[in-house]
Amino acid sequence: MLENAHQFGLPTSPLEVIPRNVNFDTFIQSMRELAAGLAIKWEIALDTRGVALKGQAWNLRRISNDGKPISATLRTLSRSPQAFEALSIQNGLSKELTAGPVSRDWQDLVKAVVLEYLVVRKKSIPFVTAASGALRFLATTANKEPWLITSEDVQFACKLSDDRQPSKGVSIVLQGILTTVVDRFHLFDA
């Protein structure tokens, strides 16, 4: 078992107060303002699984103005089932881990990265969808708030993903997000 394996369902100590990353909060606030300017409702109401309720998902086609008739939405803000599967195998667990939404701060980061890539950088919807999934994978494997992520957490997530996916798709996308957004804006403490 890797020494970086995380246990789920264990709350962090309420006595342990770790300060928030100011750059993280500034980035989220700027993306909230961008969303407001585009008439996008920031909050997405979710069911217990972390999936947007009817009428709550972001319409990525409308946001990007690409005009294609095929639906594309940001509706899933859940912990990654693929990460759960990889963690179960890694930790030798026989039961399936409980799904649910990622934390509110991870939800904000996913939405902010979607807007950064889709609106600011004009990336494709498939790219944005992959970025959303990669962030949810990292959120699930790290089991801590975004600004507390360390290089070891990223390496652990990449290893788990690469063991499942030899093409290294999630790893490549995660490394791209870290380089182009997280490191650029200093969103994580590490």
N, C-alpha and C positions, 0 to 999 in steps of 0.2 A: 504494500500500500504506500502511495506517495505520502510524504510527510505534510503535504499541503492539502490533503483531502479535507473537505468540510462536512460538518454534520448539519442536517437541515432540521427545522422545527425547534431549534434551541434559540430562545430569544437572547439578544445581547443584553448585558447587564444594564439596568436602568441607571446605575450609579456611574457607569463609564460614559462621560460626556466628551465627545471628540468634536472640536470646532469644525464648522463647515468651511469649505473652500470658497473664498470670496469670488475667485475667477469663475468657478462653477456657477454660482448664483448669478453673476453678471451675465454670463453666456445665456443661461436659461431665461433671464429677464429680457435680454435683447431679442431672443427668439419668440418670446411671448408677445412682445411689441410688434414684431414682424407679422406674427399670426393675426393679431388684432387689426393691423393695417390691411391684411388680406381678407378680413371678415371670416377668419377661421376661429371657431370656438376652441380654446386651448384644452379645456377639460373634456375628457372622453369618459362617459359613464361606462363602467365595466360590469360584467356578471362575475360570479364567484370564480370562474375559470380564468379571468383576465381578458375576455373577449368583449369588444364593444357591443353595447346594447343597440337594438335596431335604431337607425338614424343618427347614431353617435360617431361612427367611423369617419375618418378624414378621407375625402375623395381626392386621391393623388392625381388623377387625370385633370380635375378642375384646378387644383393647386398649381400644377405644372403647365396648364394650358396647352396640353399636347394634342387635344382634339380627337384622340382615338376613341372609338366606341366601346372598347372592351373595358370592363370595370377593373379598377385597381384602387384598393383602399388600405389605409392603416387602421386595422381593427384589432390586432392581436398585441396585447401588452402583458402577456403571461410569462411565467417562467418557461424556459425551453424544455419541451419533452425530450428532445435529443440530448440535452445536457443531463437531464434526470437519468436517462438510459445509460449514458456514459458513466455517470457517478455511481449508479447501481452496480454496474459491472466492475468498476474500479474498486469500490468499497465492499464488494461481495454481498450486497444486500439482496435478499430474496423478494422483498415486497417493493411495489412501485412507490416512488416518492409522491407526495401530494402536490398537485398543480395549484396554480392560483396566480394572481397578478404579481408582477415585480413591484418593488416599492414605488412610492410616489416620485421619489427623486430619479429612479431609473426610468420611470414612465416619462418624466420631463426630459431626461437626456435623450431618450429614443426620439421623442417628438422634435426636440431641438435639432438633433442630427438630421432627421428627415428634412426639416425646413432648410437647414444649412446646405445640404446636398442638392435638394430638389429646386429650391428657389434661388439661393445665392450662387451655388456652383453649377447649376443647370445639369445635374447628373440625371441619368435615366431612372425610370421607375424600378426596373429590375435591380439596379445598383442600390437604390434606396431600400428596397425590400430586403436585400441581402445584408445591408448595414443594420437594419432593424433586428433581423434574426441573430446576427453576430453579437450585438449588444445584449440581447436577451440571454444568449448562451453564456456570455461572460457574467452577467448579473446572477444567473443561476448557479454557476460553478463557484463564483467568489463568495456569494452570500453575505455581502457587505455593501455599504453605500458607495456610489460611484467614486467620489473623491478619495476614498480610502483604498482603492485598487492599487496594488503594487505590481512590479514587473513579474514577481513570482506568481501572482494571480493570473496574469495574462499568459505566462508560460504554461501554467497548469491547464487553463482553458484550451490553449492551442494544442497541447498534448492530447487531452481528452478528445478534442474534435478530430485531430489528425488520426488518432487510433480508429475512429469511426469512418473517416472520410479521407482516404489516401490522396485525393486531389488537393487537400489543404485549403478548401474554399473558405471556411470560416476563419482560419488563421490568417489568410491573406487579407480578407476584408477587415478583420480586427486590427491588423497591423496598419492598414491604410487609414482607418478611423483614428488610431492613436497618433499617427504621423500628421495627418492633415487637419484634425480637429482638436483632439485631446491635448497633444503636446503644444500645438500652435497657440491655443488659448489657455494653457496651463490649468486644465480642468481637474486633474488629479493631483494629490499632494506629492506622490512619488515622482 
